[in-house]
């Protein structure tokens, strides 16, 4: 699959999973340096916000937007995934006053390869949003074509509301 960064085409490592498919098996690391596997996300609806680099303007905006939204939805698991280190994510959260968002690091690129969201030439993940039901089936997907654009927050929230 192809995306664009500042109008320049870049290739992902494959074709990301589609709506109706099960979430592939991957592992991430949470702020406590604990391994989080796909099966750990099952049991309730999950919104996965994927950002290329938490320390950039659009990624910061995207993460803050979902952090503000998550308080309204107690039965939804919100996570933000980037390839930033846990230390970089913790520093960003401290600087931005973000306390409740589950930040997950894909420093080992497991998520990026399994979800086919890795941009190998840039060493980042493609900006995207996935919503998964409690059984692990993808019910919403947006891969932002131009990576410097923000995702469609309203469409994602509306898709999530359908699960509640």
N, C-alpha and C positions, 0 to 999 in steps of 0.2 A: 504494500500500500504506500501511496505517496502523500506527503504533507508538504507544507511550505513554511519556511522561516524567513521573514522579510522578503517574501516573494520568490525565494530560491527553493527549488524542489529538493526534497530529501526523501529517502526511502526508509521505511520501517523494516524490521527483520522478517516480516511476513504480513499476513492478513489477520488482524485482530479478530477475536471471537465476536459473533453476531448475536443480536437479540434472539432468544429461544435456545441458545446453547448454554451448557453448563460452564461455570467459571473453571478455568484450568487449575491444575495444582501448582502452587508456587509457595514461596516463603518470603517473609518480610521480617524486619526487626522493629520493635516498638521502642518507645523512649526508655524503657527499663532494660533494654538490650535483650529482651526475650524474643525468641523466634515465634512468629505468628504464621500459621499455615492456613491454606484455603479453608479447611474444615473448621478452623476457629472462628470464621466469619459467618458460619451457618447458624440458623436458629431464629434470626430476625432479619428484616430488610436491611440492606447495607448500601450506602452511597459511597462510591470510591471516586474521589477527586484526584486526578493524576496531574501533576505539575512538573515541568522540566527542571526548574531550579527555584526553590523557595525564596531565594535572595534576589529575585527580579520583580519588577513592578507588577506585571500581570499575574504572576504566580501568587504574589502576596495578596493582591486584590481577590483572586479566586478563593484562596484559602480563608481569608477574613469573611468573605460573603457566606461561605458555607458554615463557618464557625458561628456567625450571627444567626443563621437559620436553624442550626441544630438544636438550640434550646427549645424550639417550638415542637420538636418531634422526639419524645422520650423513647419511643419504640423503634427507633431507627439507629443503626450503627453508622456513624460518619467517620470516614478515614481519609486522610490525605497521604498520597504516596509520591515520593520523589527519590532520586538517587543521591540526594544530599546525605551527608553523614548525620548520625544521631546528634553529634555535637552542634552541627550547623542548624539542624532543626530546632534543638533546644534553645540555641541563642536567638533564633528568629522568634520563637514563641515568647521568650522573655522580653525581647525588645518590643513586640507587638501586643503584649498583654493577653496572649491566647493561652487559656488554661485547660479547656475541656476537649479540644480537638485531639483525636488520635492521629498523631503523625507517625508514619511508617517509612522506614528507609529500605530502599531496594539496592543497597550498596553492593550486593552480590549479583545483581541483574537477573535474579530468578524470575521476578514478576515481569520485568521487561521482555525477557525471552519467551516465557510461557504465554503472556498476553499479546505478544508480537507488537509491543508498543515501544521497543527500544529503537532509538535513532542512532545506529552505530557510528556514523560519521561525526556526530555531535556529542556522543556519550551521555545522552539524556533520554528521558521518556517523553512520548508525545502527549501534549495536553489533551486530556479526555475526561469524560465522566461515564461511569458505569453504575447502574442500579441493579442490584441482585436481590431476588426474593429470598425468603427464609430457607428454601431448598437449594439455593445456589445457582438458580437459573437466571440468566441475564434478561432483564425486562426493559432496559433502556441503555442506549449507547450513543454517545456523541464523541467523535474524534474531531477536534477542531482543525479545520483544514489549514488555516493560516495561524501558526502557533503564537503569533504576537497578539491575536484576538482573544477576547474573553469567551468562555462557553455560554451557551444559552441557559442561564440559571432558571428562568421561569419554566422552560420545558422540562428540565430535570426535576424541579420541585413538583410540578404537576404529575409527572410520571411516578414519583415517589408516593404522592398522596393516594394514587390508585391502589397501592399495596396496603394501605392502612385501613 
